[in-house]
């Protein structure tokens, strides 16, 4: 809740009621697994759906709870405290769903939102390409109109849960291959199980296959599956990415990283190390964690006041990247030689956070956005 001079940290009666209802539900339905596997996430999503807790930030009339930004922050805080796993359909709930809610047609909302909430239909995001990762203006996937149907041909990569998805949020070039940059892009709903769609899972260094490469050869997409307006896909994509990088992700990561920092500090006290460098690294982690927390509170203030958080989200992304990388390295350093030789979860964490500077837009792209849109520097 915000006031005229800043943030009021006290909870309103509505916030307290929201929190109490959520805590009661989690007490009656505690997570049975903390695994990040797709199967565990889908099982947990079904539990949440039974109580209407999958997407509290969505409007109540479409299955949410019309939660305020402050209540959504409470939601993630309590989920982290309960040790809840991520839901399986997080691309649908945090990206595709808000995009359809904001710019989709009435028919699209009626058709896609409820199966998205229940987990019956999993969604993925078909934006990144081998030669157009963070630079969506360079994407080459084309869609050619044939009557009332668009014929889509192209290649996508780093598609989270592409192999499990029923539908994808697809960005393609509709105004010809020579249309400049982000102009001439259109956002579609793509049926992932139709002829012409080939999904090839990518095996990561951890052995998981969370990502996939997707090949499309004359894939048929009806005109009715356009989200928003033809040729205005860049605006839709920016809104989608804004939802992905909005409140949910940083709030969740704030709780996860703070918990991890507390574990590192506890280990430091238990070991009683007098290594000055290690102790200074932990102090730096604590400072960065506090900066990240305060920036997230600022985001809440901006959202509640109706301000555009688009460029500010790049700063949040950079703060998360810096903390995640630094903290995972501190944990490895604190383990010392034993940690390097042991089969430790710290190594998985270290490898996982290598992607922090790439996922959701590379750090280089985020720095360009900050310099141009926030600082007003020339391109």
C-alpha positions in Angstrom: 0.0 0.0 0.0 1.4 3.4 -1.0 1.1 6.9 0.5 1.7 10.4 -0.9 5.3 10.4 0.3 6.3 6.9 -0.5 5.5 3.4 0.7 3.3 2.6 3.7 4.6 -0.8 4.9 1.5 -1.6 7.0 -1.1 -3.9 5.6 -4.7 -2.8 4.9 -7.6 -4.8 6.2 -8.1 -6.2 2.7 -4.4 -7.2 2.6 -4.7 -8.9 5.9 -7.8 -10.8 4.8 -6.1 -11.9 1.6 -3.0 -13.1 3.5 -5.0 -15.0 6.1 -7.1 -16.8 3.4 -3.9 -17.8 1.6 -2.1 -18.9 4.7 -5.2 -21.0 5.7 -5.2 -22.6 2.2 -1.5 -23.4 2.4 -1.9 -24.9 5.9 -4.7 -27.2 4.6 -2.9 -28.0 1.4 0.9 -27.9 2.1 3.2 -28.6 -0.9 4.1 -32.3 -1.0 7.1 -31.6 -3.1 9.7 -28.9 -3.6 10.9 -30.3 -6.9 11.2 -28.1 -9.9 10.2 -30.9 -12.3 7.3 -30.3 -14.7 5.3 -33.1 -13.1 5.6 -31.7 -9.6 4.7 -28.2 -10.9 1.6 -29.5 -12.7 0.4 -31.4 -9.6 0.9 -28.3 -7.5 -0.9 -26.1 -10.0 -3.9 -28.4 -9.8 -3.9 -28.0 -6.0 -3.8 -24.2 -6.3 -6.5 -24.3 -8.9 -8.9 -26.1 -6.6 -8.8 -23.1 -4.3 -8.6 -20.4 -7.0 -4.9 -19.5 -6.2 -3.2 -20.1 -9.5 -3.4 -16.5 -10.7 -4.6 -14.1 -8.0 -3.5 -11.1 -10.0 -6.0 -12.0 -12.8 -9.5 -10.5 -12.7 -11.9 -12.4 -10.5 -14.4 -12.8 -13.4 -11.8 -15.0 -15.3 -10.7 -17.1 -12.4 -8.3 -14.8 -10.5 -8.9 -12.8 -7.4 -8.3 -9.3 -8.7 -5.4 -9.0 -6.3 -3.7 -5.6 -5.9 0.1 -5.4 -6.6 0.7 -5.4 -2.8 -1.4 -8.5 -2.4 0.4 -10.2 -5.2 3.7 -9.5 -3.3 2.1 -11.1 -0.2 1.2 -14.1 -2.4 4.8 -14.7 -3.5 6.1 -14.1 0.0 3.8 -16.8 1.5 4.6 -19.2 -1.4 8.3 -18.8 -0.7 7.7 -19.3 3.0 5.7 -22.5 2.3 8.5 -23.9 0.1 6.1 -24.2 -2.8 7.4 -25.3 -6.2 6.8 -23.4 -9.4 3.6 -24.2 -11.3 4.0 -26.0 -14.6 2.2 -23.5 -16.7 4.1 -20.4 -15.6 4.6 -19.1 -19.2 0.8 -19.2 -19.6 0.0 -17.6 -16.3 2.7 -15.0 -16.2 3.0 -14.1 -19.9 0.4 -15.5 -22.3 -2.6 -15.1 -20.0 -1.9 -11.4 -19.2 -1.2 -10.7 -22.9 -4.6 -12.2 -23.9 -6.3 -10.4 -21.1 -4.8 -7.1 -22.2 -5.1 -7.3 -26.0 -7.0 -10.5 -26.9 -10.5 -10.8 -28.2 -13.5 -11.9 -26.1 -13.5 -15.2 -27.9 -9.8 -15.8 -27.1 -10.4 -15.0 -23.5 -13.4 -17.4 -23.3 -11.5 -20.2 -25.1 -8.0 -20.1 -23.6 -7.9 -18.7 -20.1 -9.6 -21.4 -18.0 -7.7 -24.4 -19.5 -4.5 -22.3 -18.9 -5.4 -21.9 -15.2 -6.2 -25.6 -14.6 -3.1 -26.7 -16.4 -5.1 -28.7 -18.9 -3.4 -26.7 -21.7 0.3 -25.8 -21.2 1.7 -22.7 -23.0 5.1 -21.8 -24.3 6.6 -18.6 -25.8 7.9 -18.7 -29.4 9.9 -15.5 -29.6 13.7 -16.3 -29.5 15.5 -17.6 -32.6 19.0 -18.8 -33.3 20.0 -15.5 -34.8 17.5 -13.3 -32.9 17.7 -14.1 -29.2 17.2 -10.8 -27.3 17.0 -8.8 -30.6 13.5 -9.6 -31.6 13.8 -7.1 -34.4 16.1 -9.5 -36.2 13.7 -12.5 -36.2 13.1 -14.3 -39.5 10.1 -16.5 -39.0 7.6 -15.5 -41.6 3.8 -15.7 -41.9 2.2 -15.4 -45.4 -1.5 -14.9 -45.7 -3.4 -17.5 -47.8 -7.1 -16.7 -47.7 -8.1 -16.6 -44.0 -5.0 -18.6 -42.9 -1.4 -17.6 -42.2 1.3 -20.1 -43.3 4.2 -19.9 -40.9 7.7 -21.0 -41.6 10.7 -20.5 -39.3 12.7 -21.7 -36.4 12.5 -20.9 -32.6 14.9 -21.9 -29.8 15.1 -21.8 -26.0 11.4 -22.5 -25.8 10.6 -23.5 -22.2 8.4 -26.6 -21.9 7.9 -26.6 -25.7 7.6 -30.4 -25.7 4.8 -30.3 -23.1 2.9 -27.3 -24.6 -0.5 -27.3 -26.3 -0.2 -23.7 -27.5 2.5 -21.1 -28.1 2.6 -17.4 -28.1 4.2 -16.9 -31.5 5.9 -13.8 -33.0 6.3 -13.8 -36.8 7.0 -11.3 -39.6 3.8 -10.7 -41.6 4.7 -7.8 -43.8 7.4 -9.5 -45.8 11.0 -10.6 -45.0 12.4 -7.1 -45.7 10.1 -5.2 -43.3 12.5 -3.3 -41.1 13.3 -4.3 -37.5 10.3 -4.6 -35.2 7.9 -3.2 -37.8 5.7 -5.7 -39.5 5.6 -8.3 -36.7 2.4 -9.9 -35.6 1.6 -12.0 -32.5 -0.3 -15.2 -32.9 -1.7 -18.2 -30.9 0.0 -21.2 -32.4 -1.3 -24.8 -32.0 1.8 -26.8 -31.1 0.3 -30.2 -31.9 -0.6 -29.6 -35.5 1.1 -30.8 -38.6 4.3 -28.9 -39.5 5.4 -28.2 -36.0 8.5 -30.2 -34.9 9.7 -29.9 -31.3 13.2 -31.1 -30.5 14.1 -31.0 -26.7 17.5 -29.6 -25.8 19.5 -31.5 -23.2 21.1 -29.1 -20.7 24.4 -29.7 -18.8 22.2 -30.7 -15.8 20.6 -33.5 -17.9 17.2 -31.7 -17.9 15.3 -30.9 -21.1 13.4 -27.8 -20.0 14.1 -26.0 -23.3 13.3 -27.0 -26.8 14.0 -26.0 -30.4 10.9 -25.6 -32.5 10.8 -25.9 -36.3 7.7 -24.7 -38.3 7.1 -25.6 -41.9 4.0 -24.2 -43.5 2.2 -24.3 -40.1 -1.4 -23.1 -40.5 -2.6 -20.3 -38.2 -6.1 -18.9 -38.6 -6.5 -15.1 -38.8 -8.7 -15.4 -35.7 -5.6 -16.4 -33.8 -4.0 -13.0 -34.1 -3.6 -11.3 -30.7 -4.1 -7.6 -31.0 -3.6 -6.1 -34.5 -1.7 -7.3 -37.5 1.7 -5.6 -37.8 1.6 -4.4 -34.2 3.2 -7.5 -32.7 6.1 -5.6 -31.2 3.7 -3.8 -28.9 2.1 -7.0 -27.9 5.5 -8.7 -27.4 6.7 -5.8 -25.2 3.6 -6.1 -23.1 4.1 -9.9 -22.8 7.8 -9.4 -21.8 6.7 -6.7 -19.3 4.4 -9.3 -17.7 7.2 -11.8 -17.6 9.6 -9.4 -15.9 6.9 -7.6 -13.9 6.1 -8.2 -10.2 5.9 -12.0 -10.1 9.3 -13.1 -11.2 11.4 -10.6 -9.2 9.3 -11.0 -6.1 9.7 -14.8 -6.3 13.4 -14.5 -6.9 13.7 -12.0 -4.0 12.3 -14.6 -1.6 14.4 -17.4 -3.0 17.7 -15.5 -3.0 17.1 -14.0 0.4 16.5 -17.5 1.8 19.7 -18.7 0.1 21.6 -15.7 1.6 20.4 -16.6 5.1 21.7 -20.1 4.5 25.1 -18.8 3.4 25.3 -16.5 6.4 24.4 -19.4 8.7 27.1 -21.5 7.2 29.6 -18.7 7.6 28.8 -18.5 11.3 28.9 -22.2 11.7 32.3 -22.6 10.0 33.7 -19.6 11.9 35.9 -18.7 8.9 38.1 -15.7 9.3 38.7 -15.5 5.5 38.4 -11.7 5.0 37.6 -12.1 1.3 34.7 -14.5 1.9 33.3 -12.4 4.6 33.4 -9.3 2.4 31.7 -11.2 -0.4 28.8 -12.1 2.0 28.5 -8.4 3.0 28.3 -7.5 -0.7 25.6 -10.1 -1.2 23.6 -8.7 1.7 23.9 -5.2 0.3 22.8 -6.3 -3.2 19.9 -8.3 -1.7 18.7 -5.2 0.1 19.0 -3.1 -3.0 17.0 -5.7 -4.9 14.3 -5.7 -2.2 13.9 -1.9 -2.2 13.8 -1.8 -6.0 10.9 -4.4 -6.0 9.1 -2.2 -3.5 9.6 0.7 -5.8 8.1 -1.4 -8.6 5.0 -2.0 -6.5 4.6 1.7 -5.9 4.9 2.4 -9.6 2.3 -0.2 -10.6 -0.2 1.0 -7.9 0.2 4.5 -9.3 -0.3 3.4 -12.8 3.2 4.3 -14.0 4.9 2.5 -16.9 7.4 0.1 -15.5 8.7 -1.1 -18.9 12.2 0.5 -18.8 12.4 0.2 -15.0 12.0 -3.6 -15.4 15.4 -3.6 -17.1 17.0 -2.2 -13.9 15.2 -4.9 -11.9 16.5 -7.5 -14.3 20.1 -6.2 -13.9 19.8 -6.2 -10.1 18.5 -9.8 -10.0 21.3 -10.9 -12.4 24.0 -9.3 -10.4 22.8 -10.8 -7.1 22.1 -14.3 -8.4 25.5 -14.6 -10.0 27.4 -13.1 -7.1 25.6 -15.2 -4.4 26.0 -18.5 -6.3 29.7 -17.8 -6.6 29.9 -16.9 -2.8 28.3 -20.3 -1.9 30.9 -22.1 -4.0 33.8 -20.1 -2.5 32.5 -20.8 1.0 32.5 -24.6 0.3 36.2 -24.4 -0.6 38.0 -27.3 -2.2 35.6 -29.8 -0.6 32.6 -28.1 -2.3 34.4 -28.2 -5.7 34.8 -32.0 -5.3 31.5 -32.8 -3.7 28.2 -33.6 -5.4 26.6 -30.5 -4.1 23.4 -28.7 -4.9 25.5 -25.5 -4.9 27.0 -26.6 -8.2 23.6 -27.0 -9.8 22.7 -23.6 -8.4 25.9 -22.1 -9.8 25.3 -23.6 -13.2 21.6 -22.5 -13.2 22.4 -18.9 -12.5 24.9 -18.7 -15.4 21.8 -18.2 -17.4 20.7 -15.1 -15.4 22.5 -12.7 -17.7 20.8 -14.3 -20.8 17.3 -15.4 -19.9 14.5 -12.8 -20.3 16.8 -10.5 -22.3 20.6 -10.4 -22.1 22.4 -8.0 -19.8 23.8 -6.2 -22.9 20.3 -5.5 -24.2 19.1 -4.4 -20.8 22.0 -2.0 -20.6 21.0 -0.5 -24.0 17.4 -0.1 -22.8 18.5 1.6 -19.6 20.9 3.9 -21.4 18.5 5.0 -24.2 15.1 5.1 -22.4 16.1 6.0 -18.8 19.2 8.0 -19.3 18.4 9.5 -22.7 21.8 8.6 -24.2 22.2 8.4 -28.0 22.0 5.0 -29.7 
